[in-house]
Amino acid sequence: MKQAGFFALVLAWILAIYFKNDLSKTMMIIVFILLVIATFFVIFWLNRVFFGLTNQPKEDKKDLESSQDKEK
């Protein structure tokens, strides 16, 4: 699902850039503002663990703890 959302966003950017000359100035500004907002949302959505919004899976925590123990 995440990959499909990212692919759709990339496709939307490609189409917006390709057809930007066919859009009116106002419509072009609206489309690009919406695409920028969508891009921030998708980046945030794909990296929820990085931003600390969700807990890491237990396996990842165990791997992290074991790697820290090995470093000591």
C-alpha positions as CSV (number, residue, x, y, z in Angstrom):
1,M,0.0,0.0,0.0
2,K,2.8,2.4,0.9
3,Q,4.6,1.7,-2.4
4,A,1.4,2.3,-4.4
5,G,0.9,5.6,-2.7
6,F,4.4,6.7,-3.4
7,F,4.1,5.5,-7.0
8,A,0.9,7.5,-7.4
9,L,2.5,10.6,-6.0
10,V,5.5,10.3,-8.4
11,L,3.1,9.7,-11.3
12,A,1.1,12.8,-10.2
13,W,4.3,14.9,-10.2
14,I,5.3,13.6,-13.7
15,L,1.9,14.4,-15.1
16,A,1.8,17.9,-13.4
17,I,5.2,18.8,-14.9
18,Y,4.3,17.4,-18.3
19,F,1.0,19.3,-18.5
20,K,2.0,22.4,-16.7
21,N,1.9,24.5,-19.9
22,D,-1.7,23.4,-20.5
23,L,-2.9,24.6,-17.1
24,S,-4.0,28.1,-16.3
25,K,-1.7,30.0,-13.9
26,T,-4.1,29.7,-11.0
27,M,-4.7,26.0,-11.6
28,M,-1.0,25.4,-11.9
29,I,-0.3,27.1,-8.5
30,I,-3.1,25.1,-6.8
31,V,-1.9,21.8,-8.3
32,F,1.7,22.3,-7.3
33,I,0.7,23.4,-3.7
34,L,-1.4,20.3,-3.4
35,L,1.5,18.1,-4.7
36,V,3.9,19.7,-2.2
37,I,1.5,19.1,0.7
38,A,1.0,15.5,-0.5
39,T,4.7,14.9,-0.8
40,F,5.3,16.0,2.8
41,F,2.4,13.8,3.9
42,V,3.8,10.7,2.1
43,I,7.3,11.3,3.4
44,F,5.9,11.6,6.9
45,W,3.7,8.5,6.4
46,L,6.5,6.4,5.1
47,N,8.9,7.4,7.9
48,R,6.5,7.2,10.9
49,V,9.0,5.2,13.0
50,F,11.7,7.7,12.2
51,F,9.6,10.5,13.6
52,G,8.8,8.5,16.7
53,L,5.0,8.2,16.0
54,T,4.9,4.5,16.2
55,N,6.9,2.0,18.3
56,Q,9.5,-0.1,16.7
57,P,8.6,-3.8,16.4
58,K,9.9,-5.9,19.2
59,E,12.3,-7.7,16.9
60,D,13.9,-4.4,15.9
61,K,14.3,-3.5,19.6
62,K,15.9,-6.8,20.4
63,D,18.3,-6.4,17.4
64,L,19.1,-2.9,18.5
65,E,19.8,-4.0,22.1
66,S,21.9,-7.0,21.0
67,S,24.0,-4.7,18.7
68,Q,24.5,-2.3,21.5
69,D,25.6,-5.1,23.8
70,K,28.1,-6.3,21.2
71,E,29.6,-2.8,20.9
72,K,30.4,-2.7,24.7
